[in-house]
Amino acid sequence: MASGLTVAVVGATGAAGATTLRILEERKFPVRELRAFASERSVGKTVTFRGEPVRVQRIEPGAFKGVEIAICSAGSAQSKEYTPMIVRAGGVVVDKSNAFRMDPTVPLVVPEVNAHAAKHHQGILASPNCTTIVTVMPLKPLHDAGRLRRVIAVSYQSVSGAGVKGIAELREQTLAWARGETIRASHFPHPIAFNLIPAIDRLGPDGYTGEEMKLVNETRKILDSPDILISPTTVRVPVFTCHSVAVTAETERKITPGEARDLFGRFPGLKVLDDPTQDRYPMPIAVEGQDDCFVGRIREDLSSPTGLNFWVVGDQLRKGAATNAVQIAELLLG
């Protein structure tokens, strides 16, 4: 196209990077020139954008000259190295790693929740952890209506949250089981096929994992509410795509299940699927490939007079990563 922006996608060959390319196409983001970057072993390979092959470039000084917006899907260490390089070259970075999320000078943005924060960037904007995004979407309307006091969140996280290696491991172990072969773990610490692993990431001295603390710290920052009490547990499950979260939310003002359904139904990016008597509730197999997060099993918490229980499912490669990052980039256009 004659008009548009020069856009870079860093980590273009990974699961989140490949999804980012698709989202840029689907949402018709105004890309004049696309530059694809990945690790050294992927240099020279091609990715496809708008039906055309795009050669993967080496990340080096000068590579980002002329880039106006960069969406980074690399690891934290790589982002800390590459992001300042892009900003110095004049680009604005939407970073999907954990590198800058808790930096007080970097806005942490979920566009439906706190789009205003994007106005105050200094060249870097952060996209939250995928589980945080899926969880905070239904928390926001409850917080606005009744002020959150305490949140208990147990996440059931798919293997694609661990990248292409996580996807490959579940597939290989499932095929091995079907052939009657021994299931061997390599990427995850234990077999993931037909199993649950109740600790994602390394344990800290308090017994919580880094993944769990991301949910705590990022939710507080996004909602600008440092006093919300949050109790997290993360579990890796043998599902290819979509993260599911069982949430208990206590508010200062009691919100009934009926009011919650109305709040969720009117909130952008949320859809209510809540008719358990007819076996209708959100499930990963139904939500995969969609950008909205789906909420169901909405009911009063039996242990708290102002508590609500609900179940939320979101495609963590789309809304939990790529779509959210592209939405942040769209805020920059505005």
C-alpha positions as CSV (number, residue, x, y, z in Angstrom):
1,M,0.0,0.0,0.0
2,A,1.2,3.5,-0.8
3,S,0.5,4.9,2.6
4,G,1.0,3.4,6.0
5,L,3.7,2.7,8.5
6,T,6.9,0.8,8.6
7,V,6.2,-1.9,11.2
8,A,8.7,-4.4,12.7
9,V,7.7,-7.7,14.3
10,V,10.4,-9.1,16.5
11,G,10.1,-12.8,17.2
12,A,8.1,-13.3,14.0
13,T,8.7,-17.1,13.8
14,G,7.4,-17.9,17.2
15,A,3.8,-18.8,18.1
16,A,2.9,-15.3,19.3
17,G,4.9,-13.6,16.5
18,A,3.1,-15.7,13.8
19,T,-0.3,-14.8,15.4
20,T,0.7,-11.1,15.4
21,L,1.3,-11.2,11.7
22,R,-2.2,-12.7,11.2
23,I,-3.8,-10.1,13.5
24,L,-2.1,-7.3,11.6
25,E,-3.7,-8.6,8.5
26,E,-7.1,-9.3,10.0
27,R,-7.4,-5.9,11.6
28,K,-6.1,-4.2,8.4
29,F,-3.4,-2.4,10.3
30,P,-1.9,0.3,8.0
31,V,1.4,-1.4,7.2
32,R,3.4,0.1,4.3
33,E,6.5,-2.0,5.0
34,L,6.8,-5.1,7.3
35,R,10.2,-6.1,8.7
36,A,10.4,-9.5,10.3
37,F,13.1,-10.3,12.9
38,A,13.9,-13.4,14.9
39,S,16.7,-15.3,16.5
40,E,19.9,-16.0,14.6
41,R,18.9,-19.5,13.7
42,S,15.8,-18.1,11.8
43,V,17.7,-15.4,9.8
44,G,17.1,-16.0,6.1
45,K,13.9,-17.9,6.6
46,T,10.6,-16.4,5.5
47,V,7.3,-15.6,7.1
48,T,4.1,-14.8,5.2
49,F,2.3,-11.5,5.4
50,R,-0.6,-10.6,3.1
51,G,0.2,-13.6,1.0
52,E,3.8,-12.5,0.3
53,P,7.0,-14.0,1.7
54,V,9.0,-11.7,4.0
55,R,12.6,-12.5,4.8
56,V,13.6,-12.7,8.4
57,Q,16.3,-10.2,9.1
58,R,19.2,-10.2,11.6
59,I,18.9,-7.9,14.6
60,E,21.8,-5.6,14.4
61,P,22.6,-1.8,14.7
62,G,20.9,0.0,11.8
63,A,18.3,-2.7,11.2
64,F,15.5,-0.6,12.8
65,K,16.2,2.6,11.0
66,G,12.9,3.9,9.7
67,V,10.8,1.6,11.8
68,E,7.8,3.6,13.3
69,I,6.2,0.8,15.4
70,A,7.7,-2.4,16.6
71,I,5.8,-5.3,18.2
72,C,8.2,-7.4,20.2
73,S,7.4,-11.1,21.0
74,A,10.8,-12.1,22.3
75,G,12.0,-13.1,25.7
76,S,12.7,-10.6,28.5
77,A,16.5,-10.7,28.1
78,Q,16.2,-10.1,24.3
79,S,13.6,-7.3,24.8
80,K,15.9,-5.5,27.2
81,E,18.6,-5.6,24.6
82,Y,16.6,-4.8,21.5
83,T,14.0,-2.3,22.7
84,P,16.4,0.6,23.5
85,M,17.9,0.0,20.1
86,I,14.5,0.5,18.4
87,V,13.6,3.6,20.5
88,R,17.0,5.2,19.7
89,A,16.2,4.6,16.0
90,G,13.0,6.6,16.4
91,G,10.5,3.8,16.8
92,V,7.8,3.1,19.4
93,V,7.8,-0.4,20.9
94,V,4.9,-2.5,22.0
95,D,6.6,-5.2,24.1
96,K,5.0,-8.4,25.0
97,S,7.7,-9.7,27.4
98,N,8.0,-9.3,31.1
99,A,10.9,-6.9,30.7
100,F,9.2,-3.6,31.3
101,R,5.8,-4.3,32.7
102,M,6.4,-3.2,36.2
103,D,8.6,-0.2,35.2
104,P,6.8,2.8,36.6
105,T,7.6,4.8,33.5
106,V,6.1,2.2,31.1
107,P,2.4,2.0,30.7
108,L,0.9,-1.5,31.0
109,V,-2.1,-1.6,28.8
110,V,-5.2,-3.6,28.1
111,P,-7.1,-1.2,25.7
112,E,-10.6,-2.1,26.9
113,V,-9.5,-1.5,30.5
114,N,-7.0,1.4,30.6
115,A,-6.5,2.8,27.1
116,H,-5.8,6.2,28.7
117,A,-2.5,4.9,30.0
118,A,-1.1,4.6,26.5
119,K,-1.0,8.4,26.2
120,H,1.9,8.6,28.7
121,H,4.5,6.4,27.0
122,Q,8.2,7.3,26.6
123,G,8.7,5.1,23.6
124,I,7.8,1.8,25.2
125,L,4.4,0.3,26.0
126,A,4.0,-3.1,27.7
127,S,1.4,-5.7,27.0
128,P,0.5,-7.8,30.1
129,N,1.0,-11.4,30.7
130,C,-1.6,-13.5,28.8
131,T,-3.3,-14.8,32.0
132,T,-3.5,-11.3,33.5
133,I,-5.3,-10.1,30.3
134,V,-7.9,-12.9,30.4
135,T,-8.4,-12.3,34.1
136,V,-8.5,-8.6,34.2
137,M,-11.1,-8.2,31.4
138,P,-14.1,-9.3,33.6
139,L,-12.5,-7.8,36.8
140,K,-12.6,-4.3,35.3
141,P,-16.4,-3.9,35.1
142,L,-16.8,-5.4,38.6
143,H,-14.2,-3.0,40.0
144,D,-15.9,0.0,38.4
145,A,-19.3,-1.1,39.8
146,G,-18.4,-2.3,43.2
147,R,-14.7,-1.8,44.0
148,L,-12.7,-5.0,44.2
149,R,-11.4,-6.0,47.6
150,R,-10.1,-9.5,47.1
151,V,-9.5,-11.8,44.1
152,I,-8.8,-15.5,44.1
153,A,-7.7,-16.7,40.7
154,V,-6.8,-20.3,39.6
155,S,-5.6,-20.4,36.0
156,Y,-5.6,-23.5,33.8
157,Q,-3.0,-22.6,31.1
158,S,-2.6,-24.2,27.7
159,V,0.7,-25.5,26.4
160,S,0.9,-22.8,23.6
161,G,1.5,-20.4,26.5
162,A,4.9,-22.0,26.6
163,G,5.5,-21.4,22.9
164,V,5.9,-23.7,19.9
165,K,7.9,-26.2,22.0
166,G,5.1,-26.6,24.4
167,I,2.7,-27.3,21.5
168,A,5.1,-29.8,20.0
169,E,5.5,-31.6,23.4
170,L,1.8,-32.2,24.0
171,R,1.4,-33.4,20.4
172,E,4.4,-35.8,20.6
173,Q,3.4,-37.2,24.0
174,T,-0.2,-37.8,22.9
175,L,1.0,-39.6,19.8
176,A,3.4,-41.7,21.9
177,W,0.6,-42.7,24.2
178,A,-1.6,-43.7,21.3
179,R,1.2,-45.9,20.0
180,G,1.8,-47.5,23.4
181,E,5.2,-45.8,23.8
182,T,6.8,-44.3,26.9
183,I,5.8,-40.6,27.4
184,R,9.0,-38.6,27.9
185,A,9.2,-35.0,29.1
186,S,11.7,-32.5,27.7
187,H,10.3,-29.0,27.6
188,F,8.1,-29.3,30.7
189,P,9.4,-30.8,34.0
190,H,6.9,-33.6,33.8
191,P,4.7,-35.2,31.1
192,I,1.9,-32.8,30.2
193,A,-0.2,-35.3,28.1
194,F,-3.1,-36.5,30.4
195,N,-1.6,-34.7,33.3
196,L,-1.7,-31.4,35.2
197,I,1.4,-29.5,36.4
198,P,0.5,-27.2,39.3
199,A,3.5,-24.9,39.1
200,I,4.3,-22.8,36.1
201,D,7.7,-21.1,36.3
202,R,10.2,-21.3,39.2
203,L,9.1,-21.1,42.8
204,G,10.1,-18.1,44.8
205,P,11.0,-18.2,48.5
206,D,7.4,-17.6,49.4
207,G,6.2,-20.6,47.4
208,Y,4.7,-18.6,44.6
209,T,5.8,-18.8,41.0
210,G,6.9,-15.9,38.8
211,E,3.8,-16.5,36.7
212,E,1.6,-16.2,39.7
213,M,3.2,-13.0,40.9
214,K,2.7,-11.5,37.4
215,L,-1.0,-11.9,37.9
216,V,-0.8,-10.1,41.3
217,N,1.4,-7.2,40.3
218,E,0.1,-6.6,36.8
219,T,-3.5,-6.6,37.8
220,R,-2.9,-4.1,40.5
221,K,-1.0,-1.8,38.1
222,I,-3.6,-2.1,35.3
223,L,-6.5,-1.3,37.6
224,D,-4.4,1.3,39.4
225,S,-5.4,-0.3,42.7
226,P,-2.3,-1.4,44.7
227,D,-4.4,-2.5,47.7
228,I,-6.5,-5.3,46.0
229,L,-5.7,-8.6,47.7
230,I,-5.0,-11.3,45.1
231,S,-4.4,-15.0,45.7
232,P,-3.1,-16.7,42.5
233,T,-2.5,-20.3,41.5
234,T,-1.4,-21.3,38.0
235,V,-1.7,-24.8,36.5
236,R,-0.4,-26.1,33.1
237,V,-3.0,-28.3,31.5
238,P,-3.0,-30.6,28.4
239,V,-4.9,-28.1,26.2
240,F,-3.3,-26.7,23.0
241,T,-4.8,-23.2,23.1
242,C,-6.8,-20.9,25.5
243,H,-6.2,-20.1,29.1
244,S,-9.1,-20.6,31.5
245,V,-9.4,-19.0,34.9
246,A,-11.7,-19.8,37.9
247,V,-12.2,-16.5,39.7
248,T,-13.6,-15.5,43.0
249,A,-14.1,-11.7,43.3
250,E,-15.1,-9.9,46.5
251,T,-16.3,-6.3,46.1
252,E,-17.1,-3.6,48.6
253,R,-20.6,-3.3,47.3
254,K,-22.5,-6.6,46.7
255,I,-23.0,-7.4,43.0
256,T,-25.6,-10.0,42.3
257,P,-25.0,-12.6,39.6
258,G,-27.7,-11.0,37.5
259,E,-26.0,-7.6,37.7
260,A,-22.7,-9.2,36.9
261,R,-24.1,-10.8,33.8
262,D,-25.3,-7.4,32.7
263,L,-22.0,-5.7,33.4
264,F,-20.0,-8.4,31.6
265,G,-22.4,-8.3,28.6
266,R,-22.0,-4.6,28.2
267,F,-18.2,-4.6,28.5
268,P,-16.3,-4.4,25.2
269,G,-14.3,-7.6,24.5
270,L,-16.4,-9.8,26.8
271,K,-19.1,-12.2,25.9
272,V,-21.4,-14.0,28.4
273,L,-22.0,-17.8,27.9
274,D,-23.8,-18.8,31.0
275,D,-26.5,-21.5,30.8
276,P,-25.0,-24.4,32.7
277,T,-28.4,-26.2,32.9
278,Q,-28.1,-26.6,29.1
279,D,-24.3,-27.4,29.3
280,R,-23.5,-24.0,27.9
281,Y,-20.4,-22.4,29.4
282,P,-17.0,-21.2,28.0
283,M,-14.6,-23.9,27.0
284,P,-11.1,-23.7,25.3
285,I,-12.3,-25.8,22.3
286,A,-15.0,-23.3,21.6
287,V,-13.1,-20.0,22.3
288,E,-9.9,-20.8,20.4
289,G,-9.5,-18.4,17.4
290,Q,-11.6,-15.6,18.9
291,D,-10.5,-12.3,20.3
292,D,-13.3,-11.9,22.9
293,C,-13.0,-13.4,26.4
294,F,-16.0,-15.5,27.4
295,V,-17.5,-15.6,30.9
296,G,-19.8,-18.2,32.5
297,R,-20.6,-20.2,35.6
298,I,-21.5,-16.8,37.3
299,R,-22.8,-17.4,40.8
300,E,-22.6,-16.2,44.3
301,D,-19.7,-17.3,46.4
302,L,-21.0,-19.4,49.3
303,S,-18.2,-18.3,51.6
304,S,-18.5,-14.5,51.2
305,P,-21.5,-12.2,51.4
306,T,-20.1,-9.9,48.7
307,G,-18.3,-12.6,46.6
308,L,-18.9,-13.8,43.1
309,N,-17.5,-16.9,41.4
310,F,-17.1,-17.1,37.6
311,W,-15.2,-18.8,34.9
312,V,-13.4,-16.9,32.1
313,V,-11.7,-18.3,29.0
314,G,-9.6,-16.5,26.4
315,D,-7.4,-17.4,23.5
316,Q,-4.0,-16.4,25.0
317,L,-2.3,-16.3,21.6
318,R,-4.8,-13.8,20.3
319,K,-6.3,-11.5,23.1
320,G,-3.7,-12.7,25.6
321,A,-0.8,-11.7,23.3
322,A,-1.0,-10.7,19.6
323,T,-4.4,-9.0,19.5
324,N,-3.8,-7.0,22.6
325,A,-0.5,-5.8,21.3
326,V,-2.0,-4.8,17.9
327,Q,-4.8,-3.0,19.8
328,I,-2.2,-1.0,21.7
329,A,-0.5,-0.1,18.4
330,E,-3.9,1.0,17.1
331,L,-4.1,3.4,20.1
332,L,-0.9,4.9,18.9
333,L,-2.5,5.7,15.6
334,G,-5.3,7.5,17.3
